[in-house]
Amino acid sequence: MINRNFVVFFGCPECGACYSAIQAPRPTAKPRLFSCEACKSVVHRWSSSYDYSGWRRYENAEPAARGDGQIHEHGALRAPATTNTTTPPEAA
Protein backbone atom coordinates (compact mmCIF):
# COMPACT_ATOMS: atom_id res chain seq x y z
CA MET A 1 0.00 0.00 0.00
CA ILE A 2 1.30 3.46 -0.93
CA ASN A 3 1.29 6.12 1.77
CA ARG A 4 -0.31 9.21 0.23
CA ASN A 5 0.18 11.47 3.26
CA PHE A 6 2.42 14.51 2.91
CA VAL A 7 3.72 17.20 5.25
CA VAL A 8 2.69 20.60 3.91
CA PHE A 9 3.90 24.00 5.15
CA PHE A 10 1.69 27.07 5.54
CA GLY A 11 2.29 30.68 6.52
CA CYS A 12 -0.20 32.97 8.22
CA PRO A 13 -1.10 35.75 5.77
CA GLU A 14 -1.33 38.30 8.61
CA CYS A 15 1.50 37.69 11.09
CA GLY A 16 3.69 35.24 9.15
CA ALA A 17 3.60 32.44 11.75
CA CYS A 18 4.80 29.17 10.20
CA TYR A 19 2.87 25.90 10.43
CA SER A 20 3.02 22.38 9.07
CA ALA A 21 0.16 19.92 8.68
CA ILE A 22 -0.28 16.38 7.38
CA GLN A 23 -2.21 16.27 4.11
CA ALA A 24 -4.10 13.02 3.56
CA PRO A 25 -6.77 11.89 1.09
CA ARG A 26 -10.33 11.63 2.40
CA PRO A 27 -13.46 10.14 0.85
CA THR A 28 -15.78 13.14 1.24
CA ALA A 29 -15.27 16.88 0.95
CA LYS A 30 -16.32 18.93 3.96
CA PRO A 31 -15.49 22.64 4.43
CA ARG A 32 -12.89 23.20 7.14
CA LEU A 33 -10.38 25.82 8.19
CA PHE A 34 -7.37 26.33 10.42
CA SER A 35 -6.75 29.62 12.26
CA CYS A 36 -3.46 31.06 13.45
CA GLU A 37 -2.72 30.51 17.13
CA ALA A 38 -1.02 33.91 17.36
CA CYS A 39 -3.41 36.32 15.60
CA LYS A 40 -6.52 34.18 14.89
CA SER A 41 -6.45 34.86 11.11
CA VAL A 42 -7.39 32.04 8.75
CA VAL A 43 -4.20 30.26 7.66
CA HIS A 44 -5.85 27.69 5.40
CA ARG A 45 -9.43 26.99 4.31
CA TRP A 46 -10.28 23.82 2.39
CA SER A 47 -13.10 21.73 0.99
CA SER A 48 -11.49 19.10 -1.16
CA SER A 49 -10.61 15.44 -1.35
CA TYR A 50 -7.75 16.11 1.11
CA ASP A 51 -7.77 16.76 4.82
CA TYR A 52 -5.14 18.48 6.97
CA SER A 53 -4.38 17.35 10.50
CA GLY A 54 -1.58 17.37 13.06
CA TRP A 55 -1.05 21.13 12.77
CA ARG A 56 2.27 22.23 14.29
CA ARG A 57 3.55 25.77 14.79
CA TYR A 58 7.24 26.48 14.35
CA GLU A 59 8.02 28.90 17.17
CA ASN A 60 11.54 29.87 16.05
CA ALA A 61 10.94 29.98 12.29
CA GLU A 62 11.29 33.21 10.37
CA PRO A 63 7.98 34.63 9.13
CA ALA A 64 6.60 33.10 5.95
CA ALA A 65 7.33 35.03 2.77
CA ARG A 66 4.56 37.56 2.13
CA GLY A 67 6.48 40.27 0.32
CA ASP A 68 4.18 40.62 -2.69
CA GLY A 69 1.12 41.52 -0.60
CA GLN A 70 -0.86 38.57 -1.92
CA ILE A 71 -2.44 35.89 0.24
CA HIS A 72 -1.15 32.55 -0.97
CA GLU A 73 -2.82 29.20 -0.41
CA HIS A 74 0.45 27.72 0.85
CA GLY A 75 3.01 29.91 2.59
CA ALA A 76 6.68 29.07 2.29
CA LEU A 77 9.28 28.84 5.00
CA ARG A 78 12.38 30.92 4.39
CA ALA A 79 15.66 29.07 4.42
CA PRO A 80 17.80 30.01 7.42
CA ALA A 81 20.51 32.56 6.73
CA THR A 82 23.86 30.96 6.08
CA THR A 83 27.01 32.22 7.69
CA ASN A 84 30.40 31.91 6.11
CA THR A 85 32.79 30.61 8.78
CA THR A 86 35.87 30.70 6.58
CA THR A 87 37.71 33.76 5.41
CA PRO A 88 38.10 33.99 1.64
CA PRO A 89 41.78 33.90 0.51
CA GLU A 90 41.60 37.41 -0.96
CA ALA A 91 40.46 38.82 2.41
CA ALA A 92 43.36 37.30 4.34
C-alpha positions in Angstrom: 0.0 0.0 0.0 1.3 3.5 -0.9 1.3 6.1 1.8 -0.3 9.2 0.2 0.2 11.5 3.3 2.4 14.5 2.9 3.7 17.2 5.3 2.7 20.6 3.9 3.9 24.0 5.1 1.7 27.1 5.5 2.3 30.7 6.5 -0.2 33.0 8.2 -1.1 35.8 5.8 -1.3 38.3 8.6 1.5 37.7 11.1 3.7 35.2 9.2 3.6 32.4 11.7 4.8 29.2 10.2 2.9 25.9 10.4 3.0 22.4 9.1 0.2 19.9 8.7 -0.3 16.4 7.4 -2.2 16.3 4.1 -4.1 13.0 3.6 -6.8 11.9 1.1 -10.3 11.6 2.4 -13.5 10.1 0.9 -15.8 13.1 1.2 -15.3 16.9 0.9 -16.3 18.9 4.0 -15.5 22.6 4.4 -12.9 23.2 7.1 -10.4 25.8 8.2 -7.4 26.3 10.4 -6.8 29.6 12.3 -3.5 31.1 13.5 -2.7 30.5 17.1 -1.0 33.9 17.4 -3.4 36.3 15.6 -6.5 34.2 14.9 -6.4 34.9 11.1 -7.4 32.0 8.7 -4.2 30.3 7.7 -5.9 27.7 5.4 -9.4 27.0 4.3 -10.3 23.8 2.4 -13.1 21.7 1.0 -11.5 19.1 -1.2 -10.6 15.4 -1.4 -7.7 16.1 1.1 -7.8 16.8 4.8 -5.1 18.5 7.0 -4.4 17.4 10.5 -1.6 17.4 13.1 -1.0 21.1 12.8 2.3 22.2 14.3 3.6 25.8 14.8 7.2 26.5 14.4 8.0 28.9 17.2 11.5 29.9 16.0 10.9 30.0 12.3 11.3 33.2 10.4 8.0 34.6 9.1 6.6 33.1 6.0 7.3 35.0 2.8 4.6 37.6 2.1 6.5 40.3 0.3 4.2 40.6 -2.7 1.1 41.5 -0.6 -0.9 38.6 -1.9 -2.4 35.9 0.2 -1.2 32.5 -1.0 -2.8 29.2 -0.4 0.4 27.7 0.9 3.0 29.9 2.6 6.7 29.1 2.3 9.3 28.8 5.0 12.4 30.9 4.4 15.7 29.1 4.4 17.8 30.0 7.4 20.5 32.6 6.7 23.9 31.0 6.1 27.0 32.2 7.7 30.4 31.9 6.1 32.8 30.6 8.8 35.9 30.7 6.6 37.7 33.8 5.4 38.1 34.0 1.6 41.8 33.9 0.5 41.6 37.4 -1.0 40.5 38.8 2.4 43.4 37.3 4.3 
